[in-house]
């Protein structure tokens, strides 16, 4: 019972970007993934990347309205990692026999699909933001990513007033949206 | 000015930054003006993706930070690494030569590309036109589906490399020179696959992002030099309304696909005089596919299509191939390749089925790996 409560608290912390929750999850579960990946043709860095992707999958899952985890966090993370690593091996043309693992797993197809779909949109946004050039990139990142106000952005970028910054942000935003939707529709 | 106010209002509406009164007013406008409603929906979608991007970026950064702190504190030892690094060294010595060649080819292409910028000015507008190369995911999917088959026949993609893009290509010289689009070759190297599914190793001889043309040379002992090309490469420009067809590999199962259409304008996107506009249903994967007329002449190379207009595609004019050969000949490093374009009229059949049958052995699926 206590363990269950603890898991709930961890998930709640995770949903709120609490670094203590993230740290606790790394401390309790990363070595399991490290072990699994390095025993199956992978490196320490591979394990780090795979684990981070699994963390993102879990993080995005806890944000869902109807969120519910039907198993232990450990089982969930391991299932995601195993699937992701299997895929990676196949892509590298390395996959041979079923992977060696003693841990129990659950079916996570749906979550992986969701992750991949979001990953595609994420990659587009990342690409188009980086193709914008300055000052648009920093201006939009300042506004959307770092949640800075127009006044603050105006002084940071040397605009005489907030209205000028707003104007510039508008132009940049229109460019970004145009680029984004040009690529975004392809995936549909 | 009005646009910016409208955009601002939409953003405030979507981020719940409006007074009740203002909100009611805005909703009323939204109901009566479908154009505005559409903008709201689109912006909501954009903000959702932006939020995902922001959240993921921040969360990834948090993960990296936590991980590095724990790593510095000695929580995990990347000790089991010995065997892995040993493997890496082995691989390195095995592929040292290949890497060196790849690096020199890469350097050469870089030099070349910058030199060629002077020759080819128009750049492609990524906004409104779509390159026709197949996306990564699609190919990966293919790999997944055919994973075991590929393993069985032993793919010629080097171990440790992963396919990242693909398209079509065709022989312009039976010595093994294959033309494709530069944007198809996203990675370090490529293989080509013929219509029978046979793979051949190829090296990238030339690639120019501005003209969007690239030249591969098949270098594989399994490659048997084909008989003379069954088509001519047309130097003069083609006529409006001319019947055209293409053969390429837009699908993942490596079946060759035929498409027909007509030449609809002498210039391409935004009046680009290096390309034709053609009316044909073009799918991703057609990039680099040849465009023929019914006189056994190659008139163009498929390269992109317009996003909004279905069936509108662009093909690089075939006379650009002559420019490409001139460039190769003018360069110390490539003049010995001796690429020859077929200018002799080919009498062959004008029957479409016979033409396809003749041509298909000269057309390849191109797969680039990193």
Interface residues (C-beta under 8 A of the other chain):
Chain A: X17 X19 X22 X23 X26 X27 X30 X31 X34 X35 X38 X42 X43 X44 X48 X52 X55 X56 X59 X60 X63 X87 X90 X91 X92 X93 X94 X95 X116 X118 X120 X121 X122 X124 X125 X126 X129 X131 X144 X145 X166 X167 X170 X173 X174 X177 X178 X179 X180 X181 X182 X183 X184 X185 X186
Chain B: X3 X4 X7 X8 X42 X43 X46 X49 X50 X52 X53 X54 X55 X56 X57 X58 X59 X60 X62 X63 X64 X65 X66 X67 X69 X70 X75 X76 X78 X80 X81 X84 X126 X127 X128 X130 X135 X137 X140 X143 X144 X147 X150 X151 X155 X157 X159 X160 X161 X162 X307
